[in-house]
Amino acid sequence: MTALPATTHRKLGLVIDLDTCVGCHACVISCKGWNTENYGAPLSDLDAYGGEPEGTFLNRVHTFEVTRDAAPPMVVHFPKSCLHCDNAPCVTVCPTGASYKRAEDGIVLVDESACIGCGLCAWACPYGAREMDGAERVMKKCTLCVDRIHNENLPEADREPACVRTCPAGARHFGDLADPESAVSQLVAARDGFDLMPEQGTAPVNKYLPPRPRDTLATPALRLPDTPHTDTPHTGPAPPTTTDRAPVPGLLGWLDRALERL
């Protein structure tokens, strides 16, 4: 089995803002493109337009509808890839040493020439972050674009993971999470960043920033026309006026007031 380094000099990883992600999948497409068309090992697509398509993706976005307390339902887009854990179980179960964690930067990688496709690392990963390539029958995973971030042939601005470089909403951040003064570490501290499934004890390097609280959902009384319909006599109580309704807070209240002026 493969041993983990006792410590790593850096902890390069991602911080993903769940409040900002819009679920556009630009990170998914850019990851697929870089790892198929450029320096990365090709990611296969089999029977792409047939009845049983199969593709290899190192980054995926899951979408959930969340309801909580009195807040209105909200949609949360949840990007997920390898979290480059400090206690990576995918590394320690590998029988050939193909899975390993680098001491210099903490990135978890796969040596495809040593991988026998046994799938033990996929079974051990609690996050479902490993993908068996259907064409090459070896395990593939997010590399944090190690071939970009250390590539001196690229402009300085491009020396970050493709998903971070491409994100149009600025929801993905890259840096050294071992450095408390780094921008990503300060962002995690300021926004109460959290680990995914901390009960697994994997100590993931990647962090998530929670969605900010939304407006509470008030239920104002139904506003009826001031003059009843002439075809049917109005026999009930007088319709509520604008002053009868409780003010709606936040963005919903602003929208309600704006519509009243139309």
KEKE-3310 file (N, C-alpha, C; in steps of 0.2 Angstrom, whole numbers, plus 5000, padded with zeros to 4 digits):
npx = (5004:5002:5010:5006:5013:5022:5020:5016:5024:5016:4999:4990:4975:4957:4945:4928:4914:4898:4888:4890:4891:4884:4880:4883:4892:4904:4916:4916:4917:4928:4938:4937:4940:4954:4960:4959:4962:4974:4988:4985:4981:4971:4954:4942:4927:4914:4903:4896:4885:4876:4865:4870:4879:4896:4907:4922:4924:4932:4928:4912:4895:4883:4866:4854:4838:4835:4827:4823:4819:4810:4813:4813:4812:4828:4840:4855:4870:4882:4898:4910:4925:4940:4946:4959:4964:4972:4972:4971:4961:4961:4974:4981:4975:4979:4986:4998:5005:5001:4993:4996:5002:5009:5023:5028:5018:5006:4996:4986:4989:4988:4998:4997:5004:5007:4995:4983:4969:4961:4951:4951:4954:4943:4933:4937:4936:4926:4919:4916:4925:4934:4937:4934:4942:4935:4941:4955:4955:4960:4962:4956:4958:4955:4968:4972:4976:4990:4999:4997:4999:5012:5018:5029:5029:5017:5007:5008:4995:4988:4992:4985:4972:4961:4948:4946:4951:4942:4929:4915:4908:4916:4917:4926:4941:4959:4973:4986:4982:4989:4995:4991:4990:4987:4976:4966:4965:4961:4949:4942:4942:4935:4922:4917:4921:4920:4923:4920:4909:4916:4915:4921:4934:4945:4951:4950:4958:4952:4940:4923:4912:4898:4881:4875:4863:4846:4832:4818:4802:4788:4771:4760:4744:4731:4730:4717:4707:4702:4689:4675:4671:4659:4649:4646:4639:4648:4649:4657:4669:4678:4690:4708:4719:4734:4740:4736:4743:4757:4773:4785:4801:4818:4824:4812:4803:4807:4805:4791:4787:4791:4783:4771:4771:4770)
npy = (4994:5012:5025:5040:5056:5063:5076:5091:5103:5114:5117:5116:5120:5122:5134:5135:5145:5143:5152:5160:5152:5148:5137:5135:5126:5129:5127:5113:5110:5117:5110:5098:5101:5106:5094:5086:5091:5098:5099:5089:5071:5062:5062:5051:5049:5038:5031:5043:5049:5039:5025:5022:5032:5035:5044:5052:5063:5075:5085:5089:5096:5097:5099:5106:5109:5118:5120:5129:5133:5148:5154:5157:5144:5139:5137:5128:5126:5114:5111:5098:5089:5081:5082:5083:5077:5078:5066:5055:5042:5036:5035:5027:5014:5010:4997:4997:5009:5018:5029:5043:5056:5072:5078:5091:5100:5095:5090:5077:5063:5052:5040:5035:5025:5015:5011:4999:4998:4993:4999:5001:5013:5021:5015:5018:5032:5044:5054:5051:5055:5049:5043:5030:5028:5024:5020:5018:5011:5015:5024:5040:5057:5074:5084:5096:5104:5102:5103:5116:5125:5125:5128:5136:5141:5146:5161:5171:5174:5163:5153:5144:5133:5126:5127:5137:5148:5149:5151:5161:5168:5170:5161:5151:5148:5148:5143:5143:5134:5131:5142:5154:5168:5168:5173:5164:5157:5167:5170:5159:5160:5172:5169:5158:5145:5128:5110:5097:5084:5081:5071:5060:5060:5063:5075:5086:5096:5106:5118:5124:5138:5144:5146:5163:5170:5170:5181:5181:5173:5181:5181:5190:5198:5195:5206:5215:5222:5239:5243:5233:5219:5223:5214:5205:5207:5213:5205:5202:5206:5222:5224:5222:5236:5244:5249:5240:5228:5219:5225:5219:5212:5215:5210:5206:5214:5226:5224:5222:5235:5242:5237:5242:5255:5255)
npz = (5000:4998:5006:5015:5014:5029:5031:5022:5012:5006:5004:4991:4984:4982:4984:4985:4982:4987:4987:4976:4964:4949:4942:4929:4923:4916:4922:4921:4908:4904:4911:4905:4892:4894:4899:4888:4876:4877:4888:4897:4901:4889:4891:4889:4878:4876:4864:4862:4856:4856:4863:4875:4882:4888:4898:4904:4917:4927:4935:4942:4943:4954:4957:4969:4977:4990:5006:5020:5036:5038:5026:5008:4996:4989:4976:4975:4968:4967:4965:4962:4964:4965:4982:4987:4999:5016:5023:5013:5009:4997:4993:5002:5000:4988:4979:4971:4971:4963:4965:4974:4985:4984:4992:4991:4987:4991:4982:4976:4965:4951:4945:4929:4922:4932:4936:4938:4936:4946:4954:4968:4974:4970:4977:4990:4991:4999:4992:4979:4969:4960:4943:4932:4917:4902:4890:4892:4904:4916:4932:4934:4939:4946:4944:4949:4939:4937:4927:4923:4933:4937:4925:4916:4903:4901:4902:4916:4922:4918:4925:4934:4940:4926:4928:4938:4931:4921:4927:4926:4936:4947:4957:4961:4969:4970:4979:4992:5005:5017:5021:5032:5029:5015:5001:4999:5012:5020:5015:5018:5032:5034:5029:5035:5030:5026:5028:5017:5022:5035:5045:5040:5042:5033:5031:5020:5009:5000:5002:5006:5004:5013:5007:5008:5020:5014:5010:5021:5019:5018:5019:5012:5013:5001:4988:4982:4969:4971:4967:4967:4956:4943:4939:4949:4964:4978:4993:5004:5017:5016:5004:5007:5010:5004:5015:5025:5024:5030:5029:5017:5019:5014:4997:4991:4997:4991:4978:4978:4982:4971:4961:4965:4961:4948)
capx = (5000:5005:5011:5005:5019:5020:5018:5017:5026:5011:4992:4987:4968:4952:4939:4922:4909:4892:4883:4891:4891:4877:4878:4884:4896:4910:4922:4916:4919:4935:4942:4937:4944:4961:4963:4958:4965:4980:4994:4983:4980:4965:4948:4938:4920:4912:4896:4893:4878:4872:4860:4873:4885:4900:4912:4926:4924:4936:4924:4905:4891:4877:4861:4849:4834:4835:4822:4826:4815:4805:4816:4810:4817:4833:4844:4862:4874:4887:4903:4913:4930:4945:4948:4966:4964:4978:4972:4968:4961:4962:4981:4983:4973:4982:4991:5004:5008:4999:4990:5001:5001:5015:5025:5030:5012:5000:4992:4985:4989:4989:5003:4993:5008:5007:4988:4980:4962:4957:4946:4950:4954:4936:4929:4939:4935:4919:4917:4915:4929:4938:4933:4938:4942:4932:4945:4961:4954:4964:4959:4958:4955:4957:4975:4973:4980:4997:5003:4996:5000:5019:5021:5032:5028:5011:5007:5007:4988:4985:4995:4980:4967:4957:4941:4946:4952:4936:4923:4913:4905:4921:4915:4931:4947:4965:4979:4989:4978:4993:4997:4985:4990:4985:4969:4961:4964:4958:4942:4939:4941:4930:4916:4916:4922:4919:4925:4914:4909:4921:4915:4925:4941:4949:4954:4951:4961:4947:4935:4917:4909:4891:4877:4873:4856:4841:4826:4813:4797:4782:4765:4756:4737:4730:4728:4711:4705:4698:4682:4673:4668:4652:4644:4644:4639:4653:4645:4661:4673:4681:4697:4713:4722:4741:4742:4734:4748:4763:4779:4789:4808:4823:4823:4805:4799:4809:4801:4784:4786:4792:4778:4765:4772:4768)
capy = (5000:5018:5029:5047:5060:5065:5083:5094:5110:5118:5114:5119:5118:5126:5137:5136:5149:5141:5158:5163:5148:5149:5131:5136:5121:5132:5123:5106:5110:5119:5105:5092:5103:5106:5088:5082:5095:5102:5095:5083:5065:5063:5060:5048:5049:5032:5031:5049:5050:5033:5024:5021:5036:5035:5049:5054:5070:5076:5090:5089:5101:5094:5105:5104:5114:5118:5124:5130:5138:5152:5156:5154:5139:5141:5132:5128:5122:5111:5108:5093:5086:5078:5087:5082:5076:5076:5059:5053:5035:5033:5034:5022:5008:5008:4992:4998:5015:5023:5035:5046:5063:5075:5082:5098:5105:5092:5087:5070:5062:5045:5038:5030:5019:5010:5010:4992:4999:4989:5002:5001:5020:5023:5012:5021:5039:5045:5059:5049:5060:5046:5040:5025:5029:5018:5018:5016:5007:5017:5028:5047:5062:5081:5085:5104:5106:5103:5105:5123:5130:5126:5128:5143:5142:5150:5168:5171:5174:5157:5147:5142:5128:5129:5128:5144:5153:5150:5153:5168:5171:5171:5156:5147:5152:5144:5145:5139:5134:5130:5149:5158:5174:5168:5175:5158:5156:5173:5170:5154:5162:5177:5166:5152:5140:5121:5104:5092:5077:5081:5065:5054:5060:5063:5081:5088:5103:5110:5121:5127:5144:5142:5152:5168:5169:5174:5185:5177:5173:5183:5179:5196:5197:5195:5213:5214:5229:5244:5243:5226:5218:5225:5209:5201:5211:5211:5205:5201:5212:5226:5222:5225:5241:5244:5250:5234:5223:5219:5226:5213:5214:5213:5211:5205:5220:5232:5222:5223:5242:5245:5236:5246:5262:5255)
capz = (5000:4997:5012:5014:5017:5035:5031:5015:5012:5004:5003:4986:4984:4979:4989:4981:4985:4985:4986:4970:4959:4946:4939:4922:4920:4913:4925:4919:4901:4903:4913:4900:4887:4895:4900:4882:4870:4879:4891:4901:4897:4886:4894:4884:4878:4872:4862:4865:4854:4856:4868:4882:4882:4894:4898:4910:4919:4933:4939:4940:4946:4956:4959:4974:4979:4998:5010:5027:5041:5034:5020:5002:4993:4985:4972:4977:4964:4971:4961:4966:4961:4971:4987:4989:5006:5019:5025:5008:5009:4990:4992:5006:4998:4981:4979:4966:4972:4957:4969:4978:4987:4983:4998:4990:4987:4994:4977:4975:4958:4949:4940:4925:4920:4937:4938:4936:4936:4951:4957:4975:4976:4970:4983:4996:4991:5001:4988:4972:4965:4955:4937:4928:4910:4899:4885:4894:4910:4922:4936:4933:4944:4946:4946:4951:4933:4939:4921:4921:4939:4937:4918:4915:4896:4901:4905:4924:4923:4916:4930:4939:4937:4921:4931:4941:4926:4917:4930:4925:4942:4952:4962:4962:4971:4971:4982:4997:5011:5022:5023:5034:5026:5008:5000:5000:5019:5023:5013:5022:5039:5034:5027:5039:5025:5029:5025:5015:5026:5040:5049:5036:5044:5027:5031:5014:5008:4997:5006:5003:5007:5013:5004:5012:5021:5010:5013:5024:5015:5021:5016:5013:5011:4994:4986:4977:4966:4975:4965:4965:4949:4943:4937:4955:4970:4983:5000:5009:5020:5012:5002:5011:5006:5004:5022:5029:5023:5033:5024:5016:5020:5009:4990:4990:4998:4986:4972:4979:4982:4964:4957:4967:4958:4941)
cpx = (5004:5005:5010:5012:5017:5018:5019:5019:5021:5004:4988:4980:4963:4947:4933:4916:4902:4886:4884:4890:4884:4876:4879:4888:4902:4916:4922:4919:4926:4940:4942:4941:4952:4964:4962:4962:4972:4985:4991:4982:4973:4959:4943:4930:4918:4905:4893:4886:4874:4867:4864:4880:4889:4906:4916:4926:4928:4932:4917:4901:4885:4872:4856:4845:4833:4830:4824:4822:4810:4807:4813:4815:4822:4837:4851:4865:4880:4893:4907:4919:4935:4947:4955:4967:4971:4978:4968:4967:4962:4970:4983:4980:4976:4987:4998:5007:5006:4996:4995:4999:5008:5017:5026:5024:5005:4995:4992:4985:4989:4994:5000:4997:5008:5000:4986:4973:4958:4951:4945:4950:4947:4932:4930:4937:4928:4916:4915:4919:4934:4934:4937:4937:4940:4936:4951:4961:4959:4960:4961:4955:4958:4964:4977:4976:4987:5001:5002:5000:5008:5022:5023:5032:5021:5011:5006:5000:4985:4988:4991:4975:4963:4950:4941:4947:4946:4930:4921:4910:4910:4920:4921:4938:4953:4970:4982:4985:4982:4996:4991:4985:4987:4978:4964:4959:4960:4950:4938:4937:4935:4923:4914:4916:4922:4922:4919:4915:4915:4921:4919:4932:4947:4953:4955:4954:4956:4942:4929:4915:4902:4887:4875:4865:4851:4836:4821:4806:4791:4776:4760:4749:4736:4727:4723:4710:4701:4691:4680:4670:4661:4647:4642:4645:4644:4649:4650:4664:4677:4688:4702:4716:4730:4743:4740:4739:4754:4769:4783:4796:4812:4821:4816:4801:4801:4805:4794:4782:4786:4786:4772:4765:4770:4761)
cpy = (5006:5022:5036:5051:5062:5072:5085:5101:5115:5114:5117:5116:5123:5128:5138:5139:5146:5146:5161:5159:5148:5142:5131:5130:5123:5128:5116:5106:5112:5114:5099:5095:5103:5099:5083:5085:5098:5097:5089:5077:5065:5059:5057:5049:5043:5032:5037:5051:5044:5032:5023:5025:5035:5040:5050:5061:5070:5081:5089:5094:5097:5100:5102:5110:5113:5123:5124:5135:5142:5155:5153:5149:5142:5136:5133:5123:5120:5108:5103:5090:5083:5084:5087:5082:5075:5069:5055:5045:5032:5031:5027:5015:5006:5003:4992:5004:5020:5029:5037:5054:5066:5079:5089:5103:5101:5089:5080:5068:5054:5044:5032:5024:5014:5008:5003:4992:4994:4992:5003:5008:5023:5021:5016:5028:5040:5050:5057:5053:5056:5043:5035:5027:5023:5016:5015:5012:5008:5022:5035:5052:5069:5081:5092:5107:5108:5105:5112:5127:5130:5126:5136:5145:5146:5156:5167:5170:5167:5151:5146:5137:5130:5131:5135:5149:5154:5152:5160:5171:5172:5166:5152:5150:5147:5147:5140:5139:5132:5137:5153:5165:5174:5171:5170:5157:5161:5173:5164:5156:5168:5174:5160:5146:5133:5116:5100:5085:5076:5074:5059:5055:5061:5070:5084:5095:5108:5112:5124:5133:5143:5148:5157:5167:5173:5177:5180:5178:5175:5181:5185:5194:5198:5202:5212:5221:5233:5244:5236:5225:5219:5220:5205:5206:5208:5211:5203:5207:5216:5224:5225:5231:5240:5244:5244:5229:5224:5220:5220:5215:5212:5214:5210:5211:5226:5230:5224:5231:5245:5243:5240:5253:5261:5256)
cpz = (5000:5004:5010:5017:5024:5036:5024:5016:5011:5004:4998:4985:4982:4985:4984:4984:4982:4984:4979:4963:4956:4942:4932:4918:4916:4915:4922:4912:4900:4906:4908:4894:4888:4896:4894:4876:4871:4882:4894:4897:4895:4890:4889:4884:4873:4870:4864:4862:4853:4862:4875:4882:4889:4893:4904:4911:4926:4937:4937:4945:4948:4958:4963:4975:4987:5001:5017:5031:5037:5028:5014:4999:4989:4981:4974:4972:4967:4967:4965:4962:4967:4975:4990:4996:5009:5021:5019:5008:5002:4989:4996:5004:4991:4982:4975:4967:4967:4960:4974:4980:4987:4990:4997:4989:4989:4988:4976:4968:4957:4943:4935:4923:4925:4939:4935:4935:4940:4954:4965:4978:4976:4975:4989:4997:4993:4996:4981:4967:4960:4949:4933:4921:4906:4893:4887:4900:4915:4925:4934:4938:4943:4948:4948:4945:4935:4933:4919:4927:4939:4930:4917:4908:4896:4904:4912:4925:4922:4921:4936:4936:4931:4923:4934:4936:4922:4920:4929:4931:4948:4958:4964:4963:4972:4974:4987:5003:5018:5025:5025:5032:5018:5007:5001:5008:5022:5021:5017:5029:5039:5033:5030:5034:5029:5025:5023:5018:5030:5044:5046:5039:5039:5027:5024:5013:5005:5002:5002:5007:5007:5009:5009:5014:5016:5014:5016:5019:5018:5016:5016:5011:5004:4993:4981:4974:4971:4974:4964:4958:4948:4941:4943:4961:4975:4990:5005:5012:5014:5010:5005:5006:5007:5012:5027:5029:5027:5028:5023:5016:5014:5002:4988:4991:4993:4980:4972:4979:4975:4960:4958:4963:4950:4939)
residu = (MET:THR:ALA:LEU:PRO:ALA:THR:THR:HIS:ARG:LYS:LEU:GLY:LEU:VAL:ILE:ASP:LEU:ASP:THR:CYS:VAL:GLY:CYS:HIS:ALA:CYS:VAL:ILE:SER:CYS:LYS:GLY:TRP:ASN:THR:GLU:ASN:TYR:GLY:ALA:PRO:LEU:SER:ASP:LEU:ASP:ALA:TYR:GLY:GLY:GLU:PRO:GLU:GLY:THR:PHE:LEU:ASN:ARG:VAL:HIS:THR:PHE:GLU:VAL:THR:ARG:ASP:ALA:ALA:PRO:PRO:MET:VAL:VAL:HIS:PHE:PRO:LYS:SER:CYS:LEU:HIS:CYS:ASP:ASN:ALA:PRO:CYS:VAL:THR:VAL:CYS:PRO:THR:GLY:ALA:SER:TYR:LYS:ARG:ALA:GLU:ASP:GLY:ILE:VAL:LEU:VAL:ASP:GLU:SER:ALA:CYS:ILE:GLY:CYS:GLY:LEU:CYS:ALA:TRP:ALA:CYS:PRO:TYR:GLY:ALA:ARG:GLU:MET:ASP:GLY:ALA:GLU:ARG:VAL:MET:LYS:LYS:CYS:THR:LEU:CYS:VAL:ASP:ARG:ILE:HIS:ASN:GLU:ASN:LEU:PRO:GLU:ALA:ASP:ARG:GLU:PRO:ALA:CYS:VAL:ARG:THR:CYS:PRO:ALA:GLY:ALA:ARG:HIS:PHE:GLY:ASP:LEU:ALA:ASP:PRO:GLU:SER:ALA:VAL:SER:GLN:LEU:VAL:ALA:ALA:ARG:ASP:GLY:PHE:ASP:LEU:MET:PRO:GLU:GLN:GLY:THR:ALA:PRO:VAL:ASN:LYS:TYR:LEU:PRO:PRO:ARG:PRO:ARG:ASP:THR:LEU:ALA:THR:PRO:ALA:LEU:ARG:LEU:PRO:ASP:THR:PRO:HIS:THR:ASP:THR:PRO:HIS:THR:GLY:PRO:ALA:PRO:PRO:THR:THR:THR:ASP:ARG:ALA:PRO:VAL:PRO:GLY:LEU:LEU:GLY:TRP:LEU:ASP:ARG:ALA:LEU:GLU:ARG:LEU)
# end
